[in-house]
């Protein structure tokens, strides 16, 4: 999941993979299928979803990524479309 979060930031920010550092990764359980980061116009299934909260650093800027258990779904606080 950490690698998926790093790759997400590389794509979104246009930075090199080496510029994205993993600060911490903590297992958690989100209360919905949107990993706790659903948008107002989005329908999220209310179900316990195992996943990770991953803190990343890019040139001194902190980012909080939420992923599902496998890293297939990645959402970053403040970078949602």
C-alpha positions as CSV (number, residue, x, y, z in Angstrom):
1,X,0.0,0.0,0.0
2,X,2.9,2.5,0.7
3,X,4.2,2.0,-2.9
4,X,0.7,2.6,-4.3
5,X,0.4,5.8,-2.3
6,X,3.9,7.0,-3.5
7,X,2.9,6.3,-7.1
8,X,-0.3,8.2,-6.7
9,X,1.5,11.3,-5.5
10,X,4.1,10.9,-8.4
11,X,1.2,11.0,-10.9
12,X,-0.8,13.7,-9.2
13,X,2.1,16.1,-8.4
14,X,4.5,15.3,-11.3
15,X,7.4,14.6,-9.0
16,X,10.0,11.8,-9.1
17,X,9.4,8.7,-7.1
18,X,12.6,9.4,-5.1
19,X,11.1,12.7,-3.9
20,X,8.2,11.0,-2.2
21,X,9.2,9.6,1.2
22,X,7.0,7.4,3.4
23,X,7.0,8.8,7.0
24,X,4.7,6.3,8.5
25,X,2.1,3.6,7.7
26,X,-0.6,2.5,10.1
27,X,-3.2,-0.2,9.7
28,X,-6.8,1.0,10.3
29,X,-10.4,0.3,9.6
30,X,-12.4,2.9,7.7
31,X,-16.2,3.2,8.2
32,X,-17.0,3.3,4.5
33,X,-15.9,2.1,1.1
34,X,-14.5,5.6,0.3
35,X,-11.8,5.2,2.9
36,X,-13.2,8.0,5.0
37,X,-12.7,10.5,2.2
38,X,-16.0,10.5,0.3
39,X,-17.0,13.5,-1.8
40,X,-20.4,15.3,-1.4
41,X,-21.5,13.9,-4.8
42,X,-20.2,10.4,-4.2
43,X,-22.1,7.4,-2.8
44,X,-20.0,5.4,-0.3
45,X,-21.0,2.0,1.0
46,X,-21.2,2.1,4.8
47,X,-19.1,-0.9,5.6
48,X,-16.0,-1.5,7.7
49,X,-13.1,-1.4,5.2
50,X,-9.6,-2.5,6.3
51,X,-6.8,-0.3,5.1
52,X,-3.9,2.0,5.8
53,X,-3.3,5.6,6.7
54,X,0.1,6.5,5.2
55,X,1.9,9.7,5.9
56,X,4.2,10.9,3.1
57,X,6.5,13.8,2.6
58,X,7.3,15.6,-0.6
59,X,9.9,18.4,-0.3
60,X,8.8,19.2,3.2
61,X,5.1,19.1,2.4
62,X,3.1,16.4,4.3
63,X,0.4,14.3,2.7
64,X,-2.1,11.9,4.3
65,X,-3.0,9.0,2.0
66,X,-5.8,6.4,2.8
67,X,-5.6,3.1,1.0
68,X,-7.5,-0.1,1.0
69,X,-5.9,-3.2,2.4
70,X,-4.0,-4.0,-0.8
71,X,-3.3,-0.5,-2.0
72,X,-5.6,-0.9,-5.1
73,X,-7.6,2.1,-4.0
74,X,-5.7,5.3,-3.0
75,X,-7.1,8.6,-1.8
76,X,-5.1,11.6,-0.6
77,X,-6.5,14.2,1.7
78,X,-6.8,17.5,-0.2
79,X,-6.0,15.9,-3.6
80,X,-9.4,14.4,-4.5
81,X,-10.7,15.1,-7.9
